[in-house]
Amino acid sequence: MAYSDVKGYFNDLVAGQGVFYTRLHQFRWYIKGPHFFALYEKSEEFYDEITEAMDEVAERLLIAGCWRRTLLYTG
């Protein structure tokens, strides 16, 4: 795998992790029922874990010098 392919892979990975993180939050907003507290707590554990994983990938992207694609566009 070429260096540029690896950078592209990590960019795609961190983007996917960001989408997953957002979906976990959205899931959490709609939790209802008798297992509310257990599911609410578990969803928080999941997005704490995904945050840590995103940080690891982002650090690798910074080291590789390709962070710009993953930043939000500010105009």
Secondary structure as a PSIPRED ss2 file (coil, helix, strand):
# PSIPRED VFORMAT (PSIPRED V4.0)

   1 M C   1.000  0.000  0.000
   2 A C   1.000  0.000  0.000
   3 Y H   0.000  1.000  0.000
   4 S H   0.000  1.000  0.000
   5 D H   0.000  1.000  0.000
   6 V H   0.000  1.000  0.000
   7 K H   0.000  1.000  0.000
   8 G H   0.000  1.000  0.000
   9 Y H   0.000  1.000  0.000
  10 F H   0.000  1.000  0.000
  11 N H   0.000  1.000  0.000
  12 D H   0.000  1.000  0.000
  13 L H   0.000  1.000  0.000
  14 V H   0.000  1.000  0.000
  15 A H   0.000  1.000  0.000
  16 G H   0.000  1.000  0.000
  17 Q H   0.000  1.000  0.000
  18 G H   0.000  1.000  0.000
  19 V H   0.000  1.000  0.000
  20 F H   0.000  1.000  0.000
  21 Y H   0.000  1.000  0.000
  22 T H   0.000  1.000  0.000
  23 R H   0.000  1.000  0.000
  24 L H   0.000  1.000  0.000
  25 H H   0.000  1.000  0.000
  26 Q H   0.000  1.000  0.000
  27 F H   0.000  1.000  0.000
  28 R H   0.000  1.000  0.000
  29 W H   0.000  1.000  0.000
  30 Y C   1.000  0.000  0.000
  31 I C   1.000  0.000  0.000
  32 K C   1.000  0.000  0.000
  33 G C   1.000  0.000  0.000
  34 P C   1.000  0.000  0.000
  35 H C   1.000  0.000  0.000
  36 F H   0.000  1.000  0.000
  37 F H   0.000  1.000  0.000
  38 A H   0.000  1.000  0.000
  39 L H   0.000  1.000  0.000
  40 Y H   0.000  1.000  0.000
  41 E H   0.000  1.000  0.000
  42 K H   0.000  1.000  0.000
  43 S H   0.000  1.000  0.000
  44 E H   0.000  1.000  0.000
  45 E H   0.000  1.000  0.000
  46 F H   0.000  1.000  0.000
  47 Y H   0.000  1.000  0.000
  48 D H   0.000  1.000  0.000
  49 E H   0.000  1.000  0.000
  50 I H   0.000  1.000  0.000
  51 T H   0.000  1.000  0.000
  52 E H   0.000  1.000  0.000
  53 A H   0.000  1.000  0.000
  54 M H   0.000  1.000  0.000
  55 D H   0.000  1.000  0.000
  56 E H   0.000  1.000  0.000
  57 V H   0.000  1.000  0.000
  58 A H   0.000  1.000  0.000
  59 E H   0.000  1.000  0.000
  60 R H   0.000  1.000  0.000
  61 L H   0.000  1.000  0.000
  62 L H   0.000  1.000  0.000
  63 I H   0.000  1.000  0.000
  64 A H   0.000  1.000  0.000
  65 G C   1.000  0.000  0.000
  66 C C   1.000  0.000  0.000
  67 W C   1.000  0.000  0.000
  68 R H   0.000  1.000  0.000
  69 R H   0.000  1.000  0.000
  70 T H   0.000  1.000  0.000
  71 L C   1.000  0.000  0.000
  72 L C   1.000  0.000  0.000
  73 Y C   1.000  0.000  0.000
  74 T C   1.000  0.000  0.000
  75 G C   1.000  0.000  0.000
